[in-house]
Amino acid sequence: MSSHEGNWGDLLSGQNAARSAALSGGVALHAINIYIATTVLPSVVQEIGGLNLYAWNTTLFVVASILGSALTSRTLNRTGARGAYMIAITLFLTGSLLCALAPSMLVMLLGRTVQGLGGGFLFALGYAMIYEVFEKSLWPRAFALVSGMWGVATLVGPAIGGIFADINAWRMAFGFLVPVSLLYAWLIWRALPADAQDRGPAAPLPGIQLLLLTAAVLAISLGSTEADLSYNLLGVGVAVILVAILVRRELKGDAGLLPRNALRLHSPLLMLYLTIGLLVVGMTSETFVPYFLQHLHGQSPLMSGYLAALMAAGWTLAEVWSSGWQGKRITLAIVIGPVLVLAGMVMLALAIPVQIAGGITLLVAISLALLLVGFGIGIGWPHLLTRVLEVTPAEDQDAAATSISTVQLFATALGAALSGMLANMGGLNVPGGTEGAISASRVLFGVLALAPLLAIYSASRAAKAR
């Protein structure tokens, strides 16, 4: 591998250009779908009902994504890159059709689950192949490019979702994904090789850990469907027990979701994973941002979708800006990120519940807060992910590459489940209406601000990981 410092020209020219398009395109499709769904969900529940299951659209989607992510390494070994992508696209396309035709929220949730399974493959493939196809000097920028597709999604996803929602045609927003998926399948078929690369035998599937992880997320989600606080706390308690069992299994089992010994206290990977997870948990509050903006601040579906996407926009801007940093600037990026996220979350907890007729200044403050949350995550993101690969032994590189998406998706699922619980506890359904939305927004952003607060400590430790 080359020792020179890679630049954007190296990543986006020659053979690397086709590789970059292939890896980033799948993540873009996955991310655009998420913003389409986030933008149209208020319109969906207005037509087919299911407000009490609002957060389950995200929870089930991401739980299924985790399963897809965990299966990625084995699928790559058996089918090669082209085959793995074809499986992912087929699942994603099928789920999109189910969503477009859904007569009820239960069918919608089924469609989102199938979508999530395919999206998990697409998401994990984008990360898992970076260390295989690019030189090490290009890893930070490759991670920034792949993650930066969330920024592309902020422009495309809310526009598609918002336009169709504004004309009362939210089903067409999901239908739009079908021809796009077919076009992407054609691109993959042309760009990637048919034969599987010799990656050695596939690692055993950590089935028990996957079951425990899924059950933990669903326990919180089930508890969140009840307004009674005791059910909410019971769901969280069960989830804590299941995660504890999962950690014990990871430490002692032969088959793991993460590289060996990653969860031991002395492992440099532990603080890296904690920082990644805590930052993502804070960002999952964006699921309810369009709902609050529409019901508390009178914004249209299109505008509320774009405002909510400012988190991802800030993430992408910060990644592109910081991806070429070296030395002490990398440490600064990792450490300062959670501080910025905390500041943004506190601003949202104070500004979202306030109602002022024609309050342009208030909307500007909300927009800056959303941007700040994303910027805080993105500034250290490519370096956190690169460091995961750098501190992992060579024999565990496959597990490390897949673990990046698994940890991120688990944190997203956990955060989405917690968001649904906190919103319901805050009064989203009871008493509901404006009063419930105001109370729910205070509880949601206030409690989730604890995640970046804890990440300040883990990031300071992660910055020293070697």
C-alpha positions in Angstrom: 0.0 0.0 0.0 1.1 3.5 -0.7 2.4 5.6 2.2 1.6 9.0 0.7 -1.2 11.1 2.1 -4.3 10.4 -0.1 -6.4 13.2 -1.4 -9.9 13.5 -2.9 -8.4 13.4 -6.4 -6.9 9.9 -5.7 -10.3 8.7 -4.4 -12.4 10.0 -7.2 -10.3 9.2 -10.2 -9.4 6.2 -12.3 -10.5 2.8 -11.0 -11.2 4.3 -7.6 -14.0 6.4 -9.1 -16.1 3.4 -10.0 -15.4 1.8 -6.6 -16.4 5.0 -4.8 -19.7 5.2 -6.8 -20.5 1.6 -6.1 -19.9 1.8 -2.3 -21.4 5.2 -1.8 -24.4 4.6 -4.0 -26.0 1.9 -1.8 -25.6 4.1 1.3 -27.2 7.0 -0.6 -30.2 4.8 -1.5 -30.6 3.6 2.1 -30.3 7.2 3.5 -32.6 8.8 0.9 -35.3 6.2 1.8 -34.9 7.1 5.5 -35.5 10.8 4.9 -38.4 10.1 2.5 -40.1 8.0 5.3 -39.4 10.5 8.0 -40.9 13.3 5.9 -44.1 11.4 4.9 -44.8 9.6 8.1 -47.1 12.4 9.4 -49.2 12.1 6.2 -49.1 8.3 6.5 -50.7 8.3 10.0 -53.2 10.9 9.0 -54.5 8.5 6.3 -54.1 5.0 7.7 -53.7 5.7 11.4 -51.2 4.2 13.9 -49.8 7.3 15.7 -49.1 5.1 18.7 -46.8 3.0 16.4 -45.1 6.0 14.9 -41.6 5.3 16.3 -41.9 1.6 15.3 -41.5 2.6 11.7 -37.9 3.5 12.6 -37.4 0.9 15.2 -38.3 -2.1 13.1 -36.5 -0.7 10.0 -33.3 -0.3 12.0 -33.6 -3.7 13.8 -33.9 -5.3 10.4 -31.0 -3.3 9.2 -28.9 -4.7 12.0 -29.7 -8.2 10.9 -28.8 -7.4 7.3 -25.5 -5.8 8.5 -24.6 -8.8 10.6 -25.2 -11.2 7.6 -23.1 -9.1 5.2 -19.8 -10.7 5.8 -21.1 -14.3 5.3 -23.1 -13.2 2.2 -19.9 -11.6 0.7 -18.0 -14.8 1.2 -20.7 -16.9 -0.5 -21.9 -14.7 -3.3 -19.2 -12.1 -3.9 -19.8 -8.3 -4.0 -22.2 -8.4 -7.0 -24.3 -11.2 -5.6 -24.5 -9.5 -2.1 -25.6 -6.3 -3.6 -28.3 -8.0 -5.8 -29.8 -9.7 -2.7 -29.8 -6.3 -0.9 -31.5 -4.5 -3.7 -34.1 -7.2 -4.2 -35.1 -6.9 -0.5 -35.1 -3.2 -0.5 -37.2 -3.0 -3.6 -39.8 -5.5 -2.2 -40.1 -3.5 1.0 -40.6 -0.3 -0.9 -43.5 -1.8 -2.9 -45.1 -3.0 0.4 -44.9 0.5 1.8 -46.3 2.0 -1.3 -49.3 -0.3 -1.2 -49.9 -0.5 2.5 -53.6 -0.4 3.5 -52.8 -0.2 7.2 -50.0 0.6 9.6 -49.3 -3.1 10.2 -48.6 -3.6 6.5 -46.5 -0.4 6.5 -44.4 -1.8 9.4 -43.9 -5.1 7.4 -42.7 -3.1 4.4 -40.4 -1.0 6.5 -38.9 -4.2 8.1 -38.2 -5.7 4.7 -36.8 -2.4 3.5 -34.6 -2.3 6.6 -33.2 -5.8 5.9 -32.1 -4.8 2.4 -30.9 -1.4 3.6 -28.8 -3.0 6.3 -27.0 -4.9 3.6 -26.5 -1.8 1.5 -25.3 0.2 4.5 -22.8 -2.4 5.7 -21.5 -3.2 2.3 -20.5 0.4 1.8 -18.3 0.3 4.9 -17.2 -3.3 4.9 -15.4 -3.1 1.5 -13.5 0.2 2.2 -10.4 -1.5 3.7 -10.4 -4.1 0.9 -10.6 -1.8 -2.1 -8.8 1.4 -1.0 -5.3 2.1 0.2 -5.0 2.9 3.9 -4.2 6.6 3.2 -7.6 6.9 1.6 -9.6 5.4 4.4 -10.6 8.6 6.2 -11.8 10.2 3.0 -13.5 7.0 1.9 -15.4 6.9 5.2 -16.2 10.6 4.8 -17.5 9.9 1.2 -19.7 7.0 2.2 -21.0 8.6 5.3 -21.4 11.9 3.3 -24.2 10.3 1.3 -26.4 11.2 4.2 -25.8 14.8 3.1 -26.9 14.0 -0.4 -30.0 12.4 1.2 -30.8 15.6 3.0 -31.3 17.3 -0.3 -33.1 14.5 -2.2 -35.0 12.6 0.5 -37.1 15.5 2.0 -37.7 16.9 -1.4 -39.2 13.6 -2.7 -41.1 13.0 0.5 -42.3 16.6 1.0 -43.5 17.1 -2.6 -45.5 13.9 -2.6 -46.9 14.6 0.9 -47.9 18.1 -0.1 -50.0 16.7 -3.0 -51.5 13.9 -0.8 -49.6 11.2 -2.6 -47.2 9.8 0.0 -47.5 6.3 -1.6 -45.8 7.6 -4.7 -42.8 8.6 -2.6 -42.2 5.0 -1.8 -43.0 4.0 -5.3 -40.3 6.3 -6.6 -37.7 4.1 -4.9 -38.6 1.1 -7.2 -37.2 2.4 -10.5 -34.2 4.0 -8.7 -33.4 0.6 -7.1 -33.6 -1.0 -10.6 -31.2 1.6 -12.0 -28.8 1.1 -9.1 -28.9 -2.7 -9.7 -27.9 -2.1 -13.3 -24.9 0.1 -12.1 -23.8 -2.6 -9.6 -24.0 -5.3 -12.3 -21.7 -3.3 -14.6 -19.3 -2.0 -11.9 -18.6 -4.9 -9.6 -17.0 -8.3 -10.3 -19.2 -11.5 -10.5 -16.8 -13.8 -8.7 -16.4 -13.8 -4.9 -13.0 -12.6 -3.6 -11.0 -15.1 -1.6 -11.7 -13.9 1.9 -11.2 -17.2 3.7 -13.9 -19.1 5.6 -16.9 -17.0 6.9 -17.0 -16.4 10.6 -19.7 -18.3 12.6 -23.0 -16.4 12.7 -23.5 -14.9 16.3 -27.2 -15.9 16.3 -27.7 -15.7 20.0 -26.2 -12.2 20.2 -28.4 -11.1 17.3 -31.5 -12.5 19.1 -30.6 -10.7 22.3 -29.9 -7.4 20.6 -33.2 -7.5 18.7 -35.1 -8.5 21.8 -33.5 -5.6 23.8 -34.6 -3.0 21.2 -38.1 -4.5 20.9 -38.5 -4.6 24.8 -38.1 -0.8 24.9 -40.4 -0.4 21.9 -43.1 -2.5 23.5 -42.9 -0.7 26.7 -43.1 2.7 24.9 -46.5 1.8 23.4 -48.1 2.2 26.9 -48.6 5.6 28.5 -48.1 4.0 32.0 -44.6 4.8 33.3 -44.3 1.4 34.9 -44.5 -0.4 31.5 -41.9 2.0 30.1 -39.5 1.3 32.9 -40.2 -2.4 32.7 -39.2 -2.3 29.0 -36.0 -0.5 29.8 -35.2 -2.9 32.6 -35.6 -6.0 30.4 -33.5 -4.3 27.7 -30.7 -3.7 30.2 -30.7 -7.3 31.3 -30.6 -8.5 27.8 -27.7 -6.3 26.8 -25.8 -7.5 29.9 -26.3 -11.1 28.8 -25.2 -10.1 25.3 -22.0 -8.5 26.6 -21.3 -11.6 28.6 -21.9 -13.8 25.5 -19.6 -11.5 23.5 -16.8 -11.9 26.0 -17.0 -15.7 26.3 -18.5 -16.9 23.0 -16.5 -18.0 19.9 -18.8 -16.2 17.5 -19.2 -12.5 18.0 -20.8 -9.4 16.6 -17.6 -7.5 17.3 -13.9 -8.2 17.1 -12.5 -10.5 19.9 -12.2 -8.8 23.3 -13.6 -5.6 22.0 -15.9 -5.1 25.0 -13.2 -5.7 27.7 -12.3 -2.7 29.8 -8.7 -2.5 28.6 -9.7 -2.7 24.9 -9.2 0.5 22.9 -12.2 -0.5 20.8 -14.6 -0.2 23.8 -14.4 3.6 24.1 -14.5 4.0 20.3 -17.8 2.0 20.1 -19.3 3.8 23.1 -18.5 7.2 21.5 -20.0 6.1 18.2 -23.1 4.7 19.9 -23.8 7.6 22.2 -23.4 10.2 19.4 -25.9 8.3 17.3 -28.4 7.9 20.1 -28.6 11.7 20.5 -29.3 12.1 16.8 -32.2 9.7 16.7 -34.4 12.5 18.1 -34.7 13.7 14.6 -37.4 11.1 14.0 -39.9 13.4 15.7 -38.6 16.7 14.4 -40.9 16.9 11.4 -43.9 16.1 13.6 -43.0 18.8 16.1 -42.3 21.4 13.4 -45.6 20.7 11.6 -47.8 20.7 14.8 -46.0 23.3 16.9 -44.5 25.7 14.3 -46.9 25.4 11.3 -44.4 24.1 8.8 -45.3 22.2 5.7 -44.2 18.6 5.2 -41.6 19.7 2.7 -40.1 22.4 4.9 -40.2 20.3 8.1 -38.4 17.5 6.2 -35.7 19.8 5.1 -35.2 21.4 8.5 -35.0 17.9 10.1 -32.4 17.0 7.6 -30.1 19.8 8.8 -28.6 17.3 11.3 -27.4 15.1 8.4 -26.3 18.2 6.4 -24.1 19.3 9.4 -22.7 15.8 9.7 -21.6 15.8 6.1 -20.2 19.3 6.1 -18.1 18.5 9.1 -16.9 15.1 7.7 -15.7 16.6 4.4 -14.0 19.5 6.3 -12.2 17.3 8.8 -11.4 14.1 6.8 -8.0 15.3 5.8 -6.9 16.3 9.3 -3.7 14.8 10.8 -2.1 14.5 14.2 -3.4 16.6 17.1 -6.3 17.9 14.9 -7.7 14.4 14.8 -7.7 14.3 18.7 -9.4 17.7 18.7 -12.1 16.5 16.3 -12.9 13.4 18.4 -13.0 15.3 21.7 -14.9 18.4 20.6 -17.7 16.6 18.8 -19.8 15.5 21.8 -19.6 19.0 23.3 -21.1 20.5 20.1 -23.8 17.8 20.0 -24.7 18.5 23.7 -25.0 22.2 23.0 -27.3 21.5 20.0 -29.5 19.2 22.0 -29.9 21.7 24.9 -30.9 24.4 22.3 -33.6 22.1 20.9 -35.0 21.2 24.3 -35.4 25.0 24.9 -36.5 26.1 21.5 -38.8 23.4 20.0 -41.5 23.7 22.8 -41.8 27.4 22.4 -44.7 28.7 20.1 -44.4 32.2 18.7 -46.7 33.2 15.8 -44.4 34.0 12.8 -41.3 33.3 14.9 -38.6 33.5 12.3 -35.9 34.0 14.9 -37.1 30.9 16.7 -37.0 28.8 13.5 -33.4 30.1 12.9 -32.4 29.0 16.4 -33.9 25.5 15.8 -32.2 25.3 12.5 -28.8 26.2 14.0 -29.3 23.7 16.8 -30.1 20.9 14.3 -27.1 21.8 12.2 -24.9 21.9 15.4 -25.9 18.4 16.4 -25.0 16.9 13.1 -21.8 19.0 12.9 -20.7 17.7 16.2 -21.1 14.1 15.1 -19.5 14.5 11.7 -16.3 16.4 12.8 -14.8 13.3 14.4 -16.7 10.6 12.6 -14.2 9.6 9.8 -11.4 9.4 12.4 -13.4 7.4 14.9 -14.2 4.8 12.1 -10.6 4.8 10.8 -9.3 4.3 14.3 -11.5 1.2 14.7 -9.7 -0.4 11.8 -6.3 0.8 13.0 -6.5 -0.7 16.5 -8.0 -4.0 15.4 -5.6 -6.9 14.8 -5.3 -8.0 11.1 -7.1 -11.3 11.7 -10.2 -9.4 12.9 -10.4 -6.8 10.2 -13.5 -8.3 8.6 -15.3 -8.3 11.9 -14.1 -4.7 12.6 -15.4 -3.5 9.2 -18.8 -5.0 9.7 -18.9 -3.9 13.4 -18.9 -0.3 12.4 -22.3 -0.5 10.8 -23.6 -2.9 13.4 -22.8 -0.6 16.3 -24.2 2.4 14.4 -27.4 0.6 13.6 -27.9 -0.8 17.1 -27.4 2.7 18.5 -30.0 4.0 16.0 -32.5 1.3 16.8 -32.0 1.8 20.6 -32.3 5.5 20.2 -35.4 5.3 18.1 -37.0 3.0 20.7 -36.0 5.4 23.5 -37.3 8.3 21.5 -40.7 6.6 21.1 -40.8 5.8 24.8 -39.8 9.3 25.8 -42.3 11.0 23.4 -45.1 8.8 24.7 -44.1 9.4 28.3 -44.0 13.1 27.6 -47.7 13.1 26.4 -47.5 12.7 22.6 -50.7 10.5 22.7 -52.1 11.4 26.1 -53.1 14.2 26.4 -52.0 14.6 22.7 -52.5 17.6 20.6 -50.5 20.8 21.0 -50.2 20.4 24.8 -48.9 16.8 24.4 -46.4 17.8 21.6 -45.0 20.6 23.7 -44.5 18.3 26.7 -43.1 15.5 24.6 -40.5 17.7 22.9 -39.2 18.9 26.3 -38.8 15.3 27.6 -37.4 13.9 24.3 -34.6 16.4 23.7 -33.9 17.0 27.4 -33.4 13.3 28.3 -31.5 12.4 25.1 -29.1 15.2 25.8 -27.6 12.9 28.4 -26.1 10.8 25.5 -23.6 13.4 24.2 -22.9 14.4 27.9 -21.7 10.8 28.5 -19.9 10.8 25.2 -17.7 13.7 26.3 -16.0 11.2 28.7 -15.8 8.3 26.3 -14.5 10.5 23.4 -11.7 11.8 25.6 -10.6 8.1 26.1 -11.3 7.2 22.5 -9.0 9.9 21.3 -6.1 8.1 23.0 -6.9 4.7 21.5 -3.9 3.1 19.8 
